[in-house]
Amino acid sequence: MAAQSDTRPPGARPIPGPPAKPVVGNLLDLPSGRTIQTIVDLAARYGPMMHLTMLGQDLFVASGLEMFDDLCDETRFAKFVARPQKVMGTALPTRGLFTADSDDPLWKSAHEILLPAFSQRSIQGYHPMMVDIAEQLLLKWERLNPGEAVDVTADMTRLTLDTIALCGFGYRFNSFYRDTAHPFVQAMRTMLDESQAQLRIPGPVDRLRTRAHRRFAAAIELMTDTVQAIIDERRTSGEAGQDLLGRMLDGVDKAGLSLPDRDIVSQCITFLVAGHETTSGLLSFAVHYLTKNPAVAARAQAEVDEVLGTDLSVAPTAAQVGKLTYVPQILEETLRLWPTAPAFFRRPLEDTSVGGYEFRAGTPIMALSTALHRRPEIWGPDAAQFDPDHFDPARRSDIPPNAYKPFGTGARACIGRQFALQEAILVLAMVLQRFDLVDHAGYQLKIKESITIKPDGLTITLRPRGGRTTGQTPRAAATPVTTPQTRPAPVPPADRHGTPLLVLFGSNLGAAEDLATRIARDGTDRGWATTLAPLDDRVGAVRMGEASPSRADLPTEGAVVVVTASYNGMPPDNAAGFCDWLRGDTASAAGVR
């Protein structure tokens, strides 16, 4: 970050903020360990755009919806890599997805290669491994003595680290079978703590911290060596596999390029860090809120019993997890109040304004999701209160598009968010199926800040729920283990009406194309004359030979069905032309049904 003369044009609209002291600026206003929480408090006092300084560097903090609407515009803004991420990325052999600049060719290549690993198909394939690790947590908790306290954050950290390691790399840290943390975990903690510590230390002082730098370097070396050994073992096995590591070893990007080993090492470490820190915080916060809101916990338990059943010997299926609705609302509400990645940084690509405040190109701006998510003008007078009904299906359409950003935004949003949510829904449901959660110590929420945030010192006790069975299945789960797909009986040829049905899809990873194919197949079975095609086949220069056609090649006879995915608002490759056409001033679909 640079001095304000470099970040804002002369005569720019002043930005409010607390008065700064010489040299240190507002550094002393932001106590160590409470930096994010204090910035949230200051944003509530000074408004939706705030100016701070730290050691001569500007920090602009946006927390209003108008500002987020600007910052989330992918045509005007891109990710800015903040200092803690930069420290991590610089120390690794290459910058991982989490720490790379958007114009880094290795980021683009890795993103293209890894994206299929987070498709709906792939996440369903990880489900048995997620259950495996969740059952290890539950077994530990079931064996506790009555009234014995559980360190929630510690156990959730074990759970999520072991899950991403097993699902992503086929590696078992076996955290629930160890008396002490795995050396990799200790090294990772050293890396995270040092990356955060350097945020508050002037460069000349930091260069004198030789002992801290040696510890940091040793931690990086241990993690790098551990991951390289996992890679070597996988290569020796002769089976690359279909997990994250397998895709990096065998995959190529759209240009046909593969990832070098040094980048695979960095990506693995990045996923192990980001893939467990955020999800463990989410689950820990959720447990805290459930202990403080027994009516919410009871409603969630009723849903879990209805969907999963009461036989604890029957593992939940992916289909069952997908039937849960209130448990996901609990997690979404938890992320609203405490997004475990509490802010992200953006930079304008050109001189522009953010919510009416002018900035020069390249100026880093903090998008403070934690404060945005508590704005009463968006979430109502109870914005500061935990209430999963903020995400009731009937109210979702009232939430503005950029009002909820727990995973970042745009192409640089968290690539693994669906993995994280699937894991969190599964684990929370299995916990609620078995236990009542008891706030035995009257815990008051205290936040531990590092690169992410988590509850600090959260302990609970567990009370096994009554009415549970093992191996008897007295009440069938709402969704059976296997659900046969039924198709309508084909219409006899003499009765086919032959009405045209055009089914168009936009899909990179196959899920939307699968759904479109099923619709087309069912349409044929019901007597329609169906055609299946990518969206771009029907619009734009691909088909029309025009730069900006007013009409797409869409029939006015019969019906048109469009099935498309999106990636953080960006169209799939085979729907980009269609989206360009939709944005055009002359686009028309008159007469299309």
Secondary structure as UniProt FT lines:
FT   HELIX           4..7
FT   TURN            10..11
FT   TURN            22..24
FT   HELIX           27..29
FT   TURN            32..33
FT   HELIX           35..46
FT   STRAND          49..54
FT   TURN            55..56
FT   STRAND          57..62
FT   HELIX           65..71
FT   TURN            74..76
FT   STRAND          77..79
FT   HELIX           83..91
FT   TURN            97..99
FT   TURN            102..103
FT   HELIX           105..114
FT   HELIX           115..118
FT   HELIX           120..142
FT   TURN            146..147
FT   STRAND          150..151
FT   HELIX           152..169
FT   HELIX           175..177
FT   HELIX           183..197
FT   HELIX           198..200
FT   HELIX           203..206
FT   TURN            207..208
FT   HELIX           210..237
FT   HELIX           244..250
FT   TURN            254..255
FT   HELIX           261..292
FT   HELIX           294..308
FT   TURN            312..313
FT   HELIX           318..323
FT   HELIX           326..337
FT   STRAND          344..348
FT   STRAND          352..354
FT   TURN            355..356
FT   STRAND          357..359
FT   TURN            361..362
FT   STRAND          365..367
FT   HELIX           369..372
FT   TURN            373..374
FT   HELIX           376..379
FT   TURN            381..384
FT   HELIX           388..391
FT   HELIX           393..398
FT   TURN            401..402
FT   TURN            406..407
FT   HELIX           410..412
FT   TURN            415..416
FT   HELIX           417..434
FT   STRAND          435..438
FT   TURN            440..441
FT   STRAND          447..449
FT   STRAND          453..455
FT   STRAND          459..464
FT   TURN            466..467
FT   HELIX           493..495
FT   STRAND          500..506
FT   HELIX           511..525
FT   TURN            526..527
FT   STRAND          529..534
FT   HELIX           535..538
FT   TURN            541..544
FT   STRAND          559..564
FT   TURN            568..569
FT   HELIX           573..575
FT   HELIX           576..583
FT   TURN            585..586
FT   TURN            590..591
//
